[in-house]
Each structure stands twice: as structure tokens, then as C-alpha cells.
């Protein structure tokens, strides 16, 4: 099992319990949430671009995103071990540098160009993001009052959504807007020379991304983050042996909830540009559709800011239940409507997806006590559910792109089940908090 970070050991560092120190740390962590959201969503404009460059079908296109999320499965436990070995702050720096190396590798993939090298470099970038995720999510959830954990993680995740909102504009302008395939009408056939030129259009964007990541790594390396010491790790480890993760209903059903939610979120985001470009929906170019993707992620940002406020008054379970019902309704409209109605209903699901990941995560670790670290690691590994977006790609190839969104609607029903029953904590243990 993964043990991402011993947040209970903060007493090892003088001043680690100081509220000001933690607020400063959370502010800096918000920049990490922003960057990994930004880079992840660049894929949404990259996928239709690569589909054109390599002449891929939907299954092959969504396989690119599957490789991205498979990294969460393989890199989660090694990330936890690395954090244990070299410490929290150095691990954040390492994760950023891994991401920067992958971004530079994307320029190599574009120069060749190579579908295989592209898959590998995206795996490298995602592995770096996994290292950041394994540390940052449980840290934000645990540092503070347990009853406001969902509110706090939704607030920080809102900055992740800010990154996801801005990324489509960046990708639409610097990738799709500078390529023949991105500005042509749907169904246009490119020559070999045009495909080669289009492939090389991703070089500049990824050079810029790599530069920002290196700068951020330097800033974090020099920032006085509260040290996550190890003075209590042996005590916590001994206490963990007395309990079982599998007696906690909220975690047992929370792991598949994260897994299934990622199928829904990533399926919508990755196929959005192709769906909106369809003549029966909006008939836009990929560049124009990429700009509308900003509204999808903007809705997620607004929903998380609003959710952070609402969950200070209303239980997280109730908010999650309402949002899952609304998400199911708009997905059914997407499947059976056409024209602008279908486009805007798909955009609207971003608002209702907004609070799902951070809320499921905090409900999943609620009452785990000394098992919080292991439970957090398993929930982060469940992000690998995004890899099953390839199933929706297969459905799109077999039954049609619009019909494939029925899979998303089914996913919303499981989230509703989790909110109503699966999230109820059983065998709750005392909440773990940093000692200061």
C-alpha cells in the first residue's frame, strides 16, 4: 500500500504547526495544482491534433490519454517511496523536473515525428504529476479542521481548474491555430508535408511549458516549506497494524468512485473538440472548438469555488448527490439532443463535475485516522481510471461519438450511489492532524 506523506509528523520541524506557515505552503501548492491541471488539459487540444497528424481512429486517439492515466497506477507507489526516502520538498522539485524532461521530450517526438515516442513522453510527464498528486492532495485534506476538509480541497482544486480553463486557449492558439489540421474543416485530408509541419507545431508550446516548470522547481526548492519530519512515523506504523482499511465503507466504495469519475471527466474532455466539431452539433473547426473547451473547464473552476463556500454550510455528501443527479441529466441531453443544445449541455457538465474529485477524496479518507496515508495512496492510484477512456473511444468507433456519452451518464449514477450510501464512514478512527 502507498503511504504518500506522513502529515502527522509535522512536529519534527520548528514552527510547522504555525497557521501562517501552512497558509503560505498552501498558497504555493495552489500553483502546483494550477500547473498540473494546465498540462493535463493541453492533452484535450493535443489529441485532435495528433489524430490528424498520425491519421488515428478514436480508439487510437483515446489510447494516448489511457497511457497518461496508466502512469498514475504504476507511479503512485514508487512516488510514495520516493517521498519517504528524500522528503516532501525534494520530491515536489523532482516531480516538476520529471515533468519538464517529458515536456522537452515532446519536442523530440514532434521532430521525428513518432506516435510511440509521443506516448512515452506523455507517460513521463504524467509520472511527474503523479508524484505531485500523491503528496499534495492528502496534505491539503489533512492540514486543518476535518469537517472543512472537502471545502479546503475544493478551494485549492479550483486553482487546478483555473489551469484547465486557460490551457485550451493556450493549446488552441499555439497548437491547433498554428496547424493546417487545426484550422481546416472536419474531414479534411492532409498531405504528408502538411502532417509533418503540423507535428512540429507543438515544439514551441512544450518548450514554454518546460521553462515554466523549471522555474517553479527552483522557487519551491528555495521556499521555506514546513518540514514533514519522521519523528512519529514508527509510532504511526505500529498503530496502523491494528486496523484494516477494508473495514471502512467510505474508502472501499470511494476507490471505485474516483476510478469511475475519472472515466467520466476524461471522456468528456478528450472527445469534446471532436464532438463539437461534428456537423450535427456545431460544425466548428478544431481551433474554434478548442476555445469552447475553456467554458467546460471554466465551469469546473466556478463550481469548485462555489462548492468550497457551500460545503461550509451543507454536508459534502448532500452536495455531491445533487451534483451527480444534475450531471446525469445534462449527459442524457447531450446524447439525445443535437445542435447548440447538445454542445452547451456537454459544456454544462463541467460545472457539475467540479466538486466530484475533491469531495470524493475527502469523504474517502474520512475517519481513517492512522490509515489516512495508505487510504490516500489508494485513492490517488484510482486516478488510473482515466485510462479506461479508451472504452469510450471504442464505443465511439462502434456506435457513434454521441452515443458513447451514455457511458458518462452511467458513471454519474455510481457517484450518486456513493454520495447517498457508499460514503457513510464505518469504523471511524480519530482524525489525524499535524502536531504543532
Secondary structure, DSSP 8 states (H G I E B T S, - for coil): ------GGGGGGSTTTT-HHHHHHHHHHHHHHHHHHHHHHHHHHHHHHHHHHHTT--HHHHHHHHHHHHHHHHHHHHHHHHHHHHH-HHHHHHHHHHHHHHHHHHHHHHHHHT-HHHHHHHHHHHHHHHHHHHHHHHHHHHHSS-GGGHHHHHHHHHHHHHHHHHHHHHHHIIIIITTSHHHHS-TT----HHHHHHHHTTHHHHHHHHHHHHHHHHHHHHHS-------TTHHHHHHHHTT--GGG-HHHHHHHHHHHHHHHHHHHHHHHHHHHHHSTTTT---HHHHHHHHHHHHHHHHHHHHHHHHHTTTS-HHHHHHHHHHHHHHHHHHHHH--HHHHHHHHHHHHHHHTTHHHHHHHHHHTT-GGGHHHHHHHHHHGGGGGGGHHHHHHHHHHH-TTGGGHHHHHHHHHHHHIIIIIT---S---------
